[in-house]
Amino acid sequence: MIQRIQTVYLLLSIVCAIVLSTLLTAATIDITGDSVLQLTICGKGLAWSLPASAEVPELSIKATLLPIAAIAIGVLLRFSAIFLYHNRKLQIRLCYWAIFTDLLWCAIVAILSYDVIQFVTKTAITDTQISCAPGLGLIAFALTICFTLLSIRGIRHDERLVRAADRLR
């Protein structure tokens, strides 16, 4: 039902999630000490740049696969919620699960970032300084959740309209 406002909101949240996972950087963490480590957090996971002499942390598979899986599951849940307009309760549940996968992405990235930072601070000889700079990906992440919440509001409005029409019969 493309004419429903919740479909538009769900499509906008899908676009925001895809933009987050492909284009934007959520945050950049700079760790200075013996060597400079730049940890880039994006939808695809973590990307870090170390000097050639430094060791690379063993996080490559879970640092890319888990965040991508969380975003992909969220996009699939939102996409399937678009086509389940006849079952509004299931549609609302799918939207809540999509929000949960977004928050799961945030938790996965935070845990992986913490692991990389701990690895670097343990291997560094001198004191390290950590600075974090948020990026536009955080705005896309927030918009994804906001659009999903707006779609839930639209679905609930439709549910109220259907119940009111049933009472009139």
Residue pairs with C-beta under 8 A, 6 or more apart in sequence:
1 7
1 85
2 8
4 85
4 154
4 158
5 151
5 154
6 91
6 150
6 151
6 152
6 153
6 154
6 155
6 158
7 82
7 85
7 151
9 147
9 148
9 150
9 151
9 154
10 78
10 79
10 81
10 82
10 95
10 147
10 148
10 151
11 82
12 143
12 147
13 78
13 98
13 143
13 144
13 145
13 147
13 148
13 151
14 75
14 78
14 79
16 140
16 141
16 143
16 144
16 147
17 43
17 71
17 74
17 75
17 78
17 102
17 140
17 144
18 75
19 140
20 26
20 42
20 43
20 71
20 137
20 140
20 141
20 144
21 42
21 43
21 44
21 68
21 71
21 72
22 43
22 44
24 42
24 43
24 135
24 136
24 137
24 140
25 40
25 41
25 42
25 135
25 136
25 137
26 41
26 42
26 43
26 109
26 134
26 135
26 137
26 138
26 141
27 40
27 41
27 132
27 133
27 134
27 135
27 137
27 138
28 38
28 39
28 40
28 41
28 132
28 133
28 135
29 38
29 39
29 41
29 113
29 117
29 130
29 131
29 132
29 133
30 36
30 37
30 38
30 39
30 130
30 131
30 132
30 133
31 37
31 38
31 39
31 117
31 120
31 121
31 128
31 129
31 130
32 128
32 129
32 131
33 120
33 121
33 124
33 125
33 126
33 127
33 128
33 129
34 54
34 124
34 125
34 126
34 128
35 50
35 51
35 53
35 54
35 124
36 51
37 48
37 49
37 50
37 54
37 116
37 120
38 48
38 49
39 46
39 47
39 48
39 113
39 116
39 117
40 46
40 47
40 48
40 49
41 109
41 113
41 135
41 137
42 137
43 67
43 68
43 71
43 105
43 137
44 64
44 67
44 68
45 63
45 64
45 65
45 66
45 67
45 68
45 109
45 112
46 59
46 63
46 64
46 67
46 109
46 112
46 113
46 116
48 56
48 57
48 116
50 56
54 123
55 123
57 115
57 116
57 119
57 120
59 112
59 115
59 116
62 112
63 112
63 116
66 108
66 112
67 105
67 108
67 109
67 112
70 101
70 102
70 104
70 105
70 108
71 101
71 102
71 105
73 101
74 98
74 101
74 102
74 105
74 144
77 94
77 95
77 97
77 98
77 101
78 94
78 95
78 98
78 148
80 94
81 91
81 94
81 95
81 98
81 151
84 90
84 91
84 94
85 91
88 155
88 158
88 159
88 162
89 159
91 155
92 152
92 155
92 156
95 148
95 151
95 152
95 155
96 152
98 148
99 145
99 148
99 149
102 141
102 144
102 145
102 148
105 141
106 141
117 130
120 128
121 128
